[in-house]
């Protein structure tokens, strides 16, 4: 696949894993992975447009007001 547009919404699932105590990654791990994803995508598809969406969490399942 060679898309013209890539939308990225990272971190959304991380919040409930963190709340359940099953998330051990750090902010540095997150930044390193995100940077690598962008670099590799642009290397393979130099004209690729990238849209980064702001992560959010909705109250449901493991996500509570607290």
SEROGU-549896 format. One record per residue: residue number from 1; x negated, y negated, z of N, C-alpha, C in turn; residue in three letters. Coordinates in steps of 0.02 Angstrom, whole numbers. Each point is the difference from the previous one (the first is absolute). Layout:
{atom NUM {X Y Z} {X Y Z} {X Y Z} "Ala"};
...
***
This chain:
{atom 1 {-42 59 0} {42 -59 0} {-45 -62 0} "Unk"};
{atom 2 {23 -49 -36} {-37 -63 -3} {50 -57 9} "Unk"};
{atom 3 {20 -12 62} {51 -52 12} {-29 -70 -11} "Unk"};
{atom 4 {44 -47 -15} {-19 -70 -7} {4 -35 68} "Unk"};
{atom 5 {40 28 45} {11 -30 65} {-3 53 55} "Unk"};
{atom 6 {-33 -16 53} {-4 44 58} {25 -38 61} "Unk"};
{atom 7 {52 25 32} {23 -32 62} {-24 44 58} "Unk"};
{atom 8 {-27 -32 51} {-29 35 56} {35 -24 64} "Unk"};
{atom 9 {23 47 39} {30 -15 64} {-31 48 51} "Unk"};
{atom 10 {-59 -16 23} {-35 44 45} {14 -20 72} "Unk"};
{atom 11 {-5 49 44} {9 -14 71} {69 14 26} "Unk"};
{atom 12 {48 9 -43} {69 9 22} {8 63 42} "Unk"};
{atom 13 {-26 56 -23} {5 62 38} {-46 2 60} "Unk"};
{atom 14 {-53 -40 -2} {-47 -1 56} {31 -20 66} "Unk"};
{atom 15 {49 -46 -2} {29 -25 62} {33 55 41} "Unk"};
{atom 16 {38 43 -31} {34 52 40} {-49 55 20} "Unk"};
{atom 17 {-52 12 -40} {-51 48 22} {-37 -28 62} "Unk"};
{atom 18 {-14 -65 0} {-33 -32 56} {45 4 62} "Unk"};
{atom 19 {64 -11 -8} {46 1 56} {7 70 29} "Unk"};
{atom 20 {-9 51 -41} {3 70 23} {-67 25 25} "Unk"};
{atom 21 {-50 -43 0} {-66 19 24} {-38 45 -48} "Unk"};
{atom 22 {19 1 -63} {-32 44 -49} {-40 -39 -52} "Unk"};
{atom 23 {-22 -60 18} {-36 -43 -47} {-65 -22 34} "Unk"};
{atom 24 {-55 17 -30} {-65 -16 31} {-42 -46 -43} "Unk"};
{atom 25 {26 -23 -56} {-40 -44 -43} {-5 -69 30} "Unk"};
{atom 26 {-53 -35 -18} {-11 -68 24} {17 -50 -55} "Unk"};
{atom 27 {0 -64 18} {10 -53 -50} {-55 3 -53} "Unk"};
{atom 28 {-61 17 20} {-55 6 -47} {12 58 -49} "Unk"};
{atom 29 {25 56 24} {17 56 -44} {52 -22 -52} "Unk"};
{atom 30 {49 -36 24} {54 -24 -43} {-29 -46 -55} "Unk"};
{atom 31 {-42 -48 22} {-29 -48 -47} {-45 36 -52} "Unk"};
{atom 32 {-40 47 23} {-44 37 -45} {40 38 -52} "Unk"};
{atom 33 {51 35 21} {42 38 -46} {37 -44 -49} "Unk"};
{atom 34 {26 -56 24} {37 -46 -42} {-46 -31 -53} "Unk"};
{atom 35 {-59 -21 22} {-49 -29 -46} {-21 50 -54} "Unk"};
{atom 36 {-11 63 20} {-18 52 -48} {56 12 -50} "Unk"};
{atom 37 {62 1 23} {57 10 -44} {4 -54 -53} "Unk"};
{atom 38 {-8 -62 20} {2 -57 -47} {-58 5 -49} "Unk"};
{atom 39 {-60 12 25} {-60 3 -43} {5 56 -52} "Unk"};
{atom 40 {21 59 22} {6 57 -46} {55 -12 -52} "Unk"};
{atom 41 {55 -30 21} {54 -14 -46} {-22 -50 -53} "Unk"};
{atom 42 {-34 -53 21} {-23 -51 -47} {-55 26 -46} "Unk"};
{atom 43 {-41 45 25} {-53 30 -41} {31 41 -56} "Unk"};
{atom 44 {50 41 16} {32 42 -49} {45 -39 -48} "Unk"};
{atom 45 {32 -51 27} {48 -40 -40} {-13 -74 12} "Unk"};
{atom 46 {-50 -28 -34} {-21 -70 13} {56 -52 -7} "Unk"};
{atom 47 {49 12 -42} {55 -48 -10} {59 13 46} "Unk"};
{atom 48 {-7 48 44} {54 18 46} {19 -59 44} "Unk"};
{atom 49 {65 -13 4} {25 -50 47} {17 37 65} "Unk"};
{atom 50 {-18 -30 55} {11 32 65} {44 -45 43} "Unk"};
{atom 51 {52 29 27} {44 -36 46} {-7 34 68} "Unk"};
{atom 52 {-18 -39 50} {-7 27 68} {60 -24 40} "Unk"};
{atom 53 {39 47 24} {61 -16 38} {-17 -2 75} "Unk"};
{atom 54 {33 -44 35} {-11 -4 72} {34 58 35} "Unk"};
{atom 55 {-38 38 40} {31 56 36} {52 -25 51} "Unk"};
{atom 56 {49 41 11} {51 -15 50} {25 65 29} "Unk"};
{atom 57 {34 -4 56} {29 59 30} {73 -14 18} "Unk"};
{atom 58 {42 47 -15} {71 -4 18} {13 43 61} "Unk"};
{atom 59 {43 -22 44} {18 41 58} {39 62 -24} "Unk"};
{atom 60 {-32 56 3} {32 63 -17} {-47 56 19} "Unk"};
{atom 61 {26 57 16} {-42 57 18} {-48 -16 56} "Unk"};
{atom 62 {-65 6 -12} {-51 -11 51} {-11 -75 15} "Unk"};
{atom 63 {22 -44 -43} {-11 -72 10} {57 -30 41} "Unk"};
{atom 64 {-19 -23 59} {49 -30 47} {-17 -74 10} "Unk"};
{atom 65 {42 -37 34} {-12 -70 14} {-67 -11 36} "Unk"};
{atom 66 {-20 47 41} {-62 -9 39} {-61 4 -45} "Unk"};
***
